Amino acid sequence: MIEVRELTKRYGGTVAVDRLSFRVRPGAVTGFLGPNGAGKSTTMRVLLGLDAPSSGAALVNGGPYAALRRPMHEVGALLDAGAVHGGRRAFDHLGWLARSNGIGTRRVAEVLERVGLAGVARKRVGGFSLGMRQRLGIAAALLGDPGVLMFDEPVNGLDPDGVRWIRELMRALAAEGRTVLVSSHLMSEMELTADRLVVIGRGRLIADTSVRELADRFARGVLVRSPRPEELVGVLSAAGGTVEAAAGGALSVAGLDATQIGDRAAAHGIPLYEVTPRSASLEEAYMELTAGSTEFGAVGS
Ligand SMILES: Nc1ncnc2c1ncn2[C@@H]1O[C@H](COP(=O)(O)OP(=O)(O)OP(=O)(O)O)[C@@H](O)[C@H]1O
């Protein structure tokens, strides 16, 4: 469990995180979304004890990172995959981390297997591709078998196979009952990976929602086509719907869902040729939510 409570982090005159509060629960992938400079990395760094809060709290399993007795067994993180000495072999890098945390080498082999690096365990990290480094960073995060995992922009720069692999891993880790927080500035990615979304802009909370709720919130009514539109307008209006003419002779209905529209039409023997619930794409919803909180908006916007 992750809990951020009224967290504020200032760097000199810059407020990177501004009274931010949210919780991340186990058993789900929570996407941590926001435009560049929104404060995602800062929040994660404070959660991991790499930066101190200016005020408020960032808690893992009920306490600040510094209070965790066996941190590597409680929380694992991937912040910057490039931060491994290139001369080290993958196995030795993880072995050193494991030893300094009282973890046996058998676990090193296990995590290398899980991230698909078993075959290159004895190779030097300097020759690794970005995707392989990313996997190595994830292996390190998994070493202590922690219940809480944080990944900062894990798919940046990866090819489609790498992106899919990370997506499936996150989902598997959540299905094992872990708390998974993954930051991104791409809604298109989170739409496929996350169950819940915490959206921030300029350090502040914009939305804390499930992907489903967000889609519903930005629903755009139902498009209906019938050979007897006048009658249908009467029936749907009487049922509490608001009906407007749409392009090509179709009707746009708000206030009733597709099932209600179908049932009413059937009850009155009115044929329907099309019933299409419409919603803004999550990308559009995200753009709308974060409009005004991007660091460098387009000129004139
Ligand atoms: N060490 C620091 N010193 C000064 N300012 C900082 C520092 N770290 C972050 N900031 C500022 O805090 C704000 C939030 O940055 P942060 O990196 O947390 O955002 P982010 O949401 O992770 O963005 P990105 O998607 O670009 O990584 C930015 O304005 C950034 O310039």
The ligand as an SDF file (V2000), in Angstrom:
LIG
                    3D

 31 33  0  0  0  0  0  0  0  0999 V2000
   16.3380   18.3800   -8.0530 N   0  0  0  0  0  0  0  0  0  0  0  0
   15.5600   19.3460   -8.5320 C   0  0  0  0  0  0  0  0  0  0  0  0
   15.9160   20.6430   -8.4310 N   0  0  0  0  0  0  0  0  0  0  0  0
   15.1380   21.6420   -8.9000 C   0  0  0  0  0  0  0  0  0  0  0  0
   13.9550   21.4310   -9.5240 N   0  0  0  0  0  0  0  0  0  0  0  0
   13.5420   20.1650   -9.6650 C   0  0  0  0  0  0  0  0  0  0  0  0
   14.3220   19.0480   -9.1880 C   0  0  0  0  0  0  0  0  0  0  0  0
   13.6350   17.9070   -9.4730 N   0  0  0  0  0  0  0  0  0  0  0  0
   12.5000   18.2790  -10.1110 C   0  0  0  0  0  0  0  0  0  0  0  0
   12.4410   19.6280  -10.2210 N   0  0  0  0  0  0  0  0  0  0  0  0
   11.3410   20.4030  -10.8300 C   0  0  0  0  0  0  0  0  0  0  0  0
   10.1360   19.9370  -10.2640 O   0  0  0  0  0  0  0  0  0  0  0  0
    9.0970   19.8350  -11.2440 C   0  0  0  0  0  0  0  0  0  0  0  0
    8.5680   18.4090  -11.2780 C   0  0  0  0  0  0  0  0  0  0  0  0
    9.5270   17.5470  -11.8610 O   0  0  0  0  0  0  0  0  0  0  0  0
    9.3870   15.9720  -11.9670 P   0  0  0  0  0  0  0  0  0  0  0  0
   10.6390   15.4550  -12.5830 O   0  0  0  0  0  0  0  0  0  0  0  0
    8.9750   15.4130  -10.6720 O   0  0  0  0  0  0  0  0  0  0  0  0
    8.1740   15.8370  -12.9910 O   0  0  0  0  0  0  0  0  0  0  0  0
    7.6970   14.5740  -13.8200 P   0  0  0  0  0  0  0  0  0  0  0  0
    6.2120   14.5830  -13.7280 O   0  0  0  0  0  0  0  0  0  0  0  0
    8.3930   13.3650  -13.3900 O   0  0  0  0  0  0  0  0  0  0  0  0
    8.0970   14.9920  -15.2830 O   0  0  0  0  0  0  0  0  0  0  0  0
    8.7290   14.1360  -16.5000 P   0  0  0  0  0  0  0  0  0  0  0  0
    7.5810   13.3950  -17.1220 O   0  0  0  0  0  0  0  0  0  0  0  0
    9.2310   15.2240  -17.3890 O   0  0  0  0  0  0  0  0  0  0  0  0
    9.7970   13.2660  -15.9410 O   0  0  0  0  0  0  0  0  0  0  0  0
    9.6970   20.3160  -12.5570 C   0  0  0  0  0  0  0  0  0  0  0  0
    9.3780   21.6770  -12.7190 O   0  0  0  0  0  0  0  0  0  0  0  0
   11.1830   20.1190  -12.3310 C   0  0  0  0  0  0  0  0  0  0  0  0
   11.9070   21.0490  -13.1020 O   0  0  0  0  0  0  0  0  0  0  0  0
  1  2  1  0
  2  3  1  0
  2  7  2  0
  3  4  2  0
  4  5  1  0
  5  6  2  0
  6  7  1  0
  6 10  1  0
  7  8  1  0
  8  9  2  0
  9 10  1  0
 10 11  1  0
 11 12  1  0
 11 30  1  0
 12 13  1  0
 13 14  1  0
 13 28  1  0
 14 15  1  0
 15 16  1  0
 16 17  2  0
 16 18  1  0
 16 19  1  0
 19 20  1  0
 20 21  2  0
 20 22  1  0
 20 23  1  0
 23 24  1  0
 24 25  2  0
 24 26  1  0
 24 27  1  0
 28 29  1  0
 28 30  1  0
 30 31  1  0
M  END
$$$$
